Amino acid sequence: MRISVIGCGYLGAVHAACMAELGHEVVGIDVDERKVADLAAGVAPFHEPRFPELLARGVESGRLTFTTDPSLIADAQIHFIGVGTPQQQGRLGADMSYVDQAIATIIEHTAVREDGAPVLVAGKSTVPVGTAQRLADRLDASGKPFLLAWNPEFLREGYAVKDTLHPDRIVYGLSDDVARGEQAKLLLDECYAKLLAEGSPLVVSNYPTAELVKVAANSFLATKISFINAMAELCDATGGDVTRLAEAIGYDDRIGSKFLQAGIGFGGGCLPKDIRAFMARAGELGVDEALTFLREVDAINLRRRDRAVALAEEAIGGLGGRRIAVLGITFKPDTDDLRDSPALDIANRLWDRGARLAIVDPAAAPRLNERRPEFETPATVEQAVAGADAVMVLTPWKEFVELDPESIRGLVNQPVIIDGRNVLDPRRWHDAGWRYFGMGRGVSVW
């Protein structure tokens, strides 16, 4: 099929490359000239496993192109919208300006086909419920034969290629007009034919349900993470160990062990802004009480950052002038994404309180240097920990989780390790001569 992808950030670029991998002819469009130039040259502008190879293969095949020229989307059979919906400045709600501009671009530059066949607009961006119908009405008013479907994305950074090419579910949100909904479904079925043939589950719904799926999923995950972090607060107050608590309750298959990892909380470009936009939309719909619990979810999450800073201060008796080695600065491993990163927020707070920071991250140093050039970013863990009064693991990259405590014991000024993600073995570090501090673990070695 001939496909366009409007917006070539993290979501759009990965989706475009994966659609080309499935054999479609894809053009990605974005207003960022530097980003487009990199993508067009087969150079990945962000860190994501398997994406560079997929991108290069698509560009080399000729099936995948990128441009800033919107006229090149004219003959697409499907337009995917993959633009961002960031949090509005000073408000909880989502900024829909990029989605609205994408629709304007599609309306202006889509050519009416000689056979009169409809063109499908498929939204992948996370939007407030009610957006799809508003956009469908706008497309109808254009006088061109458009169809609209909402096809939410469920990408996990670090697993985005896998999640696109082997999704755990595909969701179609279709028009209540049955005939038009069926037409849209046929086009999406053709687009995703290989995935459906492999057995990827398909859920077909109306517009509101499809719009709610992503924010509902993110809200549930955020709630589960904040729940275990609330238990960590109780463990800190009582001497309990939240990792053992999580293990015990996780054996209950009604609860499960996934996302029961206490630490410094969640971040990134989705969960924080999505739950806030969800609350804002519920208020607009007059059902804000339904999501009141998300306010506490958000508050618990932010308190974990306070706790990490306080723990460092308590462990070394103050922060002013102290050297702290920060291991990991991205919001999660296997990405260079710093958006709403708890690790970066904690580093900023430490710096503001007078700490001297040495930050090492396998992927994000160039981005961090652009944002905070005053931070020291050594190339190796050994350089970062040299002379440190405390070492803080804030992002669980594999190389930090597997770090040998004995190998760096002689490099630090004080053998203090703060495990912001509860991924280290306390006994191993204790036996190597370190003072270990976890999140909701106290100083227990059991």
N, C-alpha and C positions, 0 to 999 in steps of 0.2 A: 504494500500500500504506500501511498504518498502521504507523509505525515509531517506536520510542523510541531515544534515545541516552543512555546512562547515563554521566555525566561530560562536562562541557562546558568543558574546558580547550582547549588548542590543537588537539589531535586531534579531540575530540568536537564542538566547536563548528563546525569546518570541515566535518566529515563530515555533521553535521546540516543545515547550510546547503546543502551540495551535494546531499544526498538530496531536500531540498525543491525545489531547482532542477531535479531530474529528474522532479518532479511528484508525489512522495510527500507524505503528511501526516505531519509529523514533530513530536515533542515531545522537547525536550532537558531533562534533569533534572540538577541539581547542588545541593550543599549550601551553596555560597557565594552568599549572598543578593545581595551587591553585583554579582557577575558575572552572575547570572541577571537582575537588574534591567536591567543594561546591554544584555545580549543581547535581552531581551524588548522593549526600546525600539529595537532595531535599531542599537545602538551597539557597535562592535567593541571588546572589552577588551584587544586586543593588535594589534600591527602586522603585517599580512600583506597583500601586494598582492592586489587584486581581492576580498578577503573582505568589506570593508565594504559594497560594492555588492550582493554576493550575499546577505549577511545582511539588509540593508534590504529587498531585493526579496522574500525569503522571508517576512519578518515582515509586510510590507504585503499580501502575497497571502493571508495567513491560513493558509498551509500549514505555517508554521514557528512554533512556540511554545516558550517556555522556562519552567520552573517549578522550585520546590523541593518541590512536592507529589507524592510518589511514586504516589499513587492515580491520577494522570492517565495512567499508563502501562498501565492495566489491559487495554485492548483492543488493544494493539499486536500485530501479526503477527510482527514481528521486533524483538528488543531487541539493539541494538549496545552492547557494552561498550567504552568509550573512556577509562577512568580511567587515572591514572598508576601506574607501577610503579617508584618511585624506589629508589635504592640504600639498603639498610638502614643505619641509623646505626652506624658503627664496624665494618661488615662489608662484604663484596663482594656478597653476594646481594641479590636484588630483594625489596622490601617488597610482599607480596601482599595486604595488608589491604584496600586499596581495591577490588581485584577481588573478594575474598570478600564484602565488604559489598554490592557491586553485585549479586552472585548472590543474596544474602539479600533484597535489595530486590525483585528480579525475582520470586523465589519467593513472597514475601508478597503482592505487589500484582497479579500477573497473574491475570486472571479466566479460568476455564475456559469455553471457547466452547460455545454450545448445540449446535453440530454436532460437537463433539469434535475439531475440527481442531487439530493440534499448533501450538505456538508456538515459533519459532526464537530461540535465543540465539546471537548471533554475536560472538565475541571479536575485537577489533581491537588490544587492548593487547599490548605486547611482554612475554611471560611465559616463565618457565623451562619447558623441555620436560618434559612430564608433567602440566602444569597442566590442559590441556583434558580429559583423561580423568578427572582428579580432580573437576573441575567437572561433567562429564557425569554422573558417579555421584551427585553431590550433587543435581543436578536430577532424576534418576530417582527418588531417595529421597523427593522432595517429594510424589509421588503425582499430580502434574499432568503433562499431556501435552507435555513439553518435548522439543525437539531441540537439539543443540548443534553448531555449526560453528566452526572457527577461520579467521578471514579477516583476516590481518595487514595492517597499513597500511604504506605506503612513502612517506610524505609527506616532502618536503624543504621546510624552512622557506624562505619566499620564493617557492616554487612549489607551495604546498599545494593551491590550488584547481585548478590545471592537473593535478596528480598525482592528484587525486580524480576529476575529470570526464573526464580523458583519460589513464588510467593506462597505464604501460608493461607491466603485467601485473596480473592478479587471481588470487589464490590462495585455494582452498577447502581447508580441512582437515576431512574428514568422518569419521563413525563407521565402524568396521569392520563394523558391522551394515549390510549392503548396502541393505536396505529403508529404514532410517532415514536412511542417508546420501543416498539418492536423494530422499527427501522434503525434506531440508535443501537439497540442491542445487537442487531446483525452486523453492524460496522465494528463494534467493539469485539464481538466474537471472532470476526475475521482478523482483527489486529492481534488478538491474544490467542489465536488458534493453537499455537504450539504449547502454550502454557496450559490451556484447557485440556488439550490432548494428554498432557502429562498427569492430569488429575488434580490440578489446583482447584480448590473449592471455589464455587461462584455463588455469591449472594446477590440477588436482584431485589431492589427495593424502590421506593419513591425518593424524590429529592431530599426531603428533610431527614429521612433515616440515614441516607448515605452521608449527608453533611455531619450528622451527629456521631457516626461511627468513630471517626478519628479522634474527636475531642473526648468522647466517652472513654475510649481506650486509654488515651493519655491521662485522663483524670483518674481512672482506676489505678494505673501504674503509679502515678504520683501519690495517690492515697496510700498505696501499699508501702511505698518507700518511706513516706512520712510516718506511717504507723510504726514501722520498726525503729525509726529514729526517735519517736516519742518513747518507745520502750528503752532505747539507749539512755534517754534522759533519766528514766526511772532507775536503770541499772547504775548510772553514775551516782544517784542519790542513795542507793542501797548496797552497793558493792557487788551487784550481779554482773554477769557477763552476757551481753546481748547476742554474741555470736552463738553461744550455747542455747540461749533462749530461742533464737531464730531456727537453729537446727531442730530443736525439739518440736516446735509448733509446725515447722515445715513438713514433717512427716505426715501430718494430717492432710489427706488428699483434698479436703475441702479448702485448704489454705494454700498448700504448695510452697516450695522453697524459693522459687524465682522472685526476684525483686525484694527479698527480705535481707538485704545487705545494708546494715547500718553504716553510717559514715558522715561525710560532709554534705550529703544531699545531692539532689538532681539539678541539672542545668541544661545548657544547650539551647538550640534555636527553636525547640518545639514545646516541651513540657511546661516551662514557666509561663511563656506568653499565651499558650493555648488554654491553660486552666484559667488564666485571668480574663481572656477574651470570652470564655465560656460563662464565667460569672457575670460579665458585663452584658452578654446577650440574654441570659436568664432574667436579669433585671429589666431589660427592655421589654421582655415578653410578659413581665408581671409575675414570674415564678422564681424570683431570686432566692426564696427560702429553700428551694429544692437543692441549691448548690452552696448554701451557707457553709457547709463543712469544708469546702475547698479553701475558704479563707484561712482556716486553721492548718490545713495541709500546706499552704503557702508559707504561713508563719513558722511552722515547725521547720520547714526546709531552710528558711533564712536563719533560724536560730542555730542551726548546725555550723554555720560559718562563724558565728560569734563564739561558739563552743571551741572550735579549732584554734582560734586566736587566743582565747583565754587559757586553753590547755598549754599552748606554747609559752605563754607568759608565766604560768604557774611552774612549768617544768624547769625553766632556766632562770627564774627570779627576775623577770623584767625583760623588755625587748629593746630598749634604747641602746644603740651601739652594738648589739649582739648580731653575730653572723648566723644566718639560717639558710641551710641548703633546702631548696624546694624541689622535690622530684615529681615532675609532671605538672603541667599548667593548663592542659586542655580539659574540657568538661568530662571527657571519657577517653579511653585509649583507642588507638588506631584511627585517629582523626587529628587534624590540625585546627579544629574549630574552637575558637575562644568565646563564642557567643554565650553570655550568661554563665561563664565557667565558675563554679564554686572555688576552684583552685586559684584562679586569677583574682577573684574577689578577696579571698583570704590573703593572697600575696600583697594586694593593694593595702589592705588593712594593716598588715605587719609593717609595711614600708611607712605608712602614715604614723605609726607609733615608734618610728625610729630604728627599726631593724635594718640590717644590711643583708640583702638577698643575693643568693646565687641560684639561678633557676635553670634546671636542665630538663629538656623535653625532646623526645626523639623526632618530633615532626613540627612543632609550633614555634621554634626559636625565631625564624624570620618574621613571622606575623607578630610575635611578642616584641621584637626589636622595633618594628614599625609603630606599635601602639605605646610601648613603654621603653623608650631607648635608654632610660636611666638604669634599668635593671641589668645586672650582670647575667650573661647567658653562656656559661662555659660549655664546652663540647662534650665533656664526659662527667660521669658521676664522681669520679675521683677528684677532678678539678673542683666540682661544686662543693664537696664535703670537706675539702681541705681547710682546716682551721675553724670548722663550724661549731657553734654552741648547741645547735639542734639540727636534726635532719627530719624533714616532714615529707611523708609520702602522700601526695594529694591527688594523683591520677595513677590508677593501677596498670601502668604499662607492664608487660611481661618481664622486662629486664629489671624493673624495680621490685616486683613481687619476688623474683628469684635472686635478688641481691644477696651476696654472702656477707653476713655481718662481721665476720672475722677479718675479711680482706680490707675493710675500710675503717676498722676500729682504731688503728694507729694514725689515721689521717685527721680525725676530728679533734676539736679542742675539748668538747664534752661529749661523752657517748650517750646522747639522748635521742631516741627515735620516737617520732609521733606518727602513728599509723592512722592517717585520716580516712582510710578506706577499709580498715580491718581486714587486710589481706596478708599480713605477715604472721609468722609463727612466734608468739610472744616468748615461749620457752627457748627457742633457738636464739633469739636476740638476747634474752636474759643470760643464757649460758655463755654467750660471747662477750659478756661484760657491759651490756647496754642497759640503760633505764628505758623501759618500754611503756608507752602511753597509747592506748587505743580510744576509740569512740564508743563509750558505753561498756568498756572492758576494765576500767580502772588500771591497776598495775598487775592484775592477775596473770599468772603464768600457766593457769590450767585451762 
